[in-house]
Amino acid sequence: MKNSVRYKRRSTRSRAAKRRIILGVFLAVVGLAIWSIVNGVTKHVAPVVKFAFTARSAASAPPWTGPQLARLRSALDDAFAPALSDRYSLAVIDAGGRLIFGRHEREAVTPASVQKLIVADAALNLLGGDYRFSTILAAEKAPEGGVLDGNLWLVGSGDPSLSSDDLRGGVRLLAHAGLRHIDGSVAIDAGTMSGPELNPHWDPSDIGEDYAAPTSAVSLDDDTIETQPNVWAPMDDVPATVGADLDRMLRHAGIASAAPVLVDKAPLDTIVLWDHRSAPLRVLIGHMLFVSDNHYAEQLMRALAVDAGERGDDANGLALERDFLSARGIPTGGMHIVDGSGLAEANRVSALTLARILSDAELRDHGVELYPLLPAGGRDGTLTDYDFTAALGRVRAKTGHLSDADSLAGYVNTMHHGRVVFAFMINDSPGDPDTAYVHAVDRLAEF
């Protein structure tokens, strides 16, 4: 089972390549911010991104006439006809927030990875784009004479991007400060998040694949381990595995511990010896959407609950997502979600729900947060191999693929009617949904 079309799973990529992707997203976001400052753009002005064409605002976009809408609907019906089954949901919303095309738009179907748009939008709004995760090394008192009296604690907050290189940086800092012996254990505090590490709703055939990695407050290297060169598999018992990794790093740096690795909650009065902060949340979400990273989505979903002061588990994270949609007035009829990533086939979401999320983000803040974080059609991430023609350079979207579910949702800048939103999902297709989506988006772009 796969979770994004033509997506090379992490097991086929090096860690260095992944870090380059995150760095690239970070530089793109930073460049966008610098451009905005230099040109005096406020938060409420749509940014210039990679597109040569910028969308008209809702106020300036010419209204759709009756004949235009009739031609649009006929063109989209023709594009989808070869791929439709009994289970599908399709919606298009114009620049002013009006539904201009809908076919079973309120029917909740399996969304696959376009479901990540829910956690992305909720996290950007509830946590904020500048939010950073913190991972610390701490002790009950400062080391003296190269000796730490007691345990060395690693306390995680759920950073999905923490790498072994990051953690080695903390170890080097302790070694350079003169630490040589821990008169206690390497202790792991993963208590910020709770619940099963693997979602019980995931297909058993996905278990053991690197795209179905566990969730933990002490996430490291996507909670995967290298089983052979450039091949990665999910960790078993993340806190214990990370503890063993940290203990090896310390010993390699000349810092020995006196007792076995411990998994327990850190005391409240610990002293911070090293504090690692993640890249801003908008950069992490950009990576998640760019490569359709399931692990990031699951970590972010639980982080919503933690930030709200709730138990950091799936149930509370999902409740926060639903509450956010309700507060925004997003229709959720028939919605049933059991994870953050869309990997579970039990998830059900309608095209209208997803389209309204995207439209609300566009109308609320002109897409400043969400729009530039989506891959560009035919150019980036999971959209690299989509052969757009009229829509090339005009579309940003999120893909979704499971065994019997295919989806695409995002924005397209039309020729004459501004930026419109689309959400297309087809389950159990007898044809090629991806080709149908490309043809439909190309037709949209021409209007």
Secondary structure, DSSP 8 states (H G I E B T S, - for coil): --SSTT---GGGS-HHHHHHHHHHHHHHHHHHHHHHHHTT--TTS----S-SS----TTTS----HHHHHHHHHHHHHHHGGG--SEEEEEEE-TTS-EEEEESTT-EE--GGGGHHHHHHHHHHHT-TT---EEEEEESS--BTTEEES-EEEE----TT--HHHHHHHHHHHHHTT--EEES-EEEE-TTS-S-SS-TTS-GGGTTSGGG----TT--GGGEEEEETTEEEE-SSHHHHHHHHHHHHHHHTT-EESS--EE----TT-EEEEEEE-S-HHHHHHHHHHHT-HHHHHHHHHHHHHHTTS--SHHHHHHHHHHHHHHTT---TT-B---SSS-STT-BEEHHHHHHHHHHHHHHHTTTTTGGGS-BTTTSGGGTT---STTTTTEEEEEEEETTEEEEEEEEE-SSS-EEEEEEEEES-SS-HHHHHHHHHHHHHH-
